[in-house]
């Protein structure tokens, strides 16, 4: 049988049940005993999980869900990357610099902090080049796949999250 998250097969007890059943000749199904396996997540460390398909961000503190947010993720042509990442930089009132490698940003100029800044008031960069969690000056995009790969949040939500995570916080981006 395949492993199941949260449970582990009690191998010795299962082996004994199988042997006993084979010796009896009855061939009736057995219930394999399992034991609970604690999650590997630390009990008190924040973890961010982003469900790209449903445009939701979940902040966990170990195994306890702290808060959930609606977010915007990347368009099909600029998908938010999947995988395990880490917050590597946090910045209040960031400048926005147009990505030089993307045609969509050709001719755009850097935007200083303040109104009209696409990053809002907070930037939490992850270890995927050019990708981060940030506020947005386009609140109507929240709940949709409309970014160029980043994770957009409403500005108050990004400010709240910024205050509750640190550089080094794990970020898991999954398709669901």
N, C-alpha and C positions, 0 to 999 in steps of 0.2 A: 504494500500500500504506500501511497505517497505521503510525505510529511505534511502536516497541517500547521499553519501558524498558530502558536499559542499552546500546542500540544506536542508531546513526544511519546513515542511508543515505548512501553516498558518491555524491553526485549526479552529478558529472562522469564518474566511471568507469561508473556505471549508464547514463547517457545514451550514452556511447560504445558500450557493449555492445548497447544497444537498436538504435542506428543500424546497427551492424555486422550484427546479426541480420536487420534489415529489408532491408538491401542484399543479404544472402546469399539471401534468399527461402526459407530452410529452415523458418522459423517454429518453431524448437525453443525450449523454455523456457530462460531464462537465470537464473543465480543472481546476484541483485543484491548487490554487495559492501557490507559494512557496516563500521563501526568502533565500537570500544568507547567508551561515554560514561561517564565517572566520575560517581557520584552527587553531587548538590549538597550533601549533608550534609558538614559540616566533619569533618575527620578526628579531632578530639579533643574534640568537644563532646557532652555528654549530650543524648539525645533520648528522650522517652517516647512509645511507641505503645501505645494501648489498643484491643484488639479487643473491641468490645462484645458481639458475638454469642457468642464463646467465653469471655468473662470472663477474659481474660488481659492482663497488662501486661508490656510488653517495654521494658527499658532498653537503649538503644543508646549506644555511644560512637562517633560518626561512623558508620562502616559495620560496626563490630564489636558483636555482641550480647554484652552484659555479663551480663544476668540476666533471667529471666522469672518472673512471679508469677501465681498464681491470685488473682483479685479478685472482688468483687461489684459489679455495675453496676445501673442503675436498672430498676425495675419498668416494665412496659408503660405504666402510667398516669403514671409519673414517669421518663421515659427520660433516660438520660445523654445529653447533647447530643453530636452529631457535629460534627467540624470540627477546625480548627487553633487551638490555644489556647497560652497561656503561663502558667507558674507566676508569680503576682504577689505571693504572700505565703507565708511559712513560719512556723509557730508551734509551739514545743514546749509540751506540757501546756496545750492550748487549752481555753477554756470552750466549751461548746456552747450556742447560742442557738436556740430554736425559730423556724423561719421563720414570720413573721407572715402571709404571703400564702397559706399552705397550710392547708387545713381539717384535715388529719391531725394537725397540731401544735397545734390549738386547745386551750388550757388547760394545755399543758405549760410547765414552768418551766425557766430556764437551769440547766445542770449544770456545776459547777466541775470543774477537773482532778481526776483520781483514778478509782477504781473506779466503774463505771456510766456513765462519760462515753462517749456514742456515737461520739466522734471518736478514742478511744484516747489515745495520747500525742503524736501528731503530726498537723499539718494543713498541707497544701500546697494553697492555694487557687489556682484558675485564673481566667482572665478571662472566666468565664461566671458570672453572679450566683448566689451561694450554692452553687456546685459546687466540689468539691475532691477531692483524694486524701488519705485518712486511714486511721488504724487503726479498729478496731471492737471494741465489746463484745459483738458477735454473731458469733463465729468460724464458726458453722455456716452463715452466709449466704455465705461465700466459695465462689466457683464458680457462683453463681446470680445471677439478676437480681432482687435483693431490696431495693435501696436506694431512696432518694427522689431519685436523680439523681447522687449522688456516686459515687466509686470507693472502695470499702472494701477494706482490706488487713488481713491478720493484723498485730497490733501489732508483732512483731519485724520483719516485712517492711517496714512503714511506717517504722519507725525506721531500718532499713538504707537504704531509698530516700532518706529525708530527708537523710541524711549524704552522699549521692552526687549530689544535684542542687542547683541554686541557683535563686534568683529569676531569671527570664528563660529558664529551660529550656523549650524547645518541647514541647508535648503534642499529639499527633495522636490523635483518637478516631475510629475507623473502624468500620463495621458488621460486618466479618468476624469 
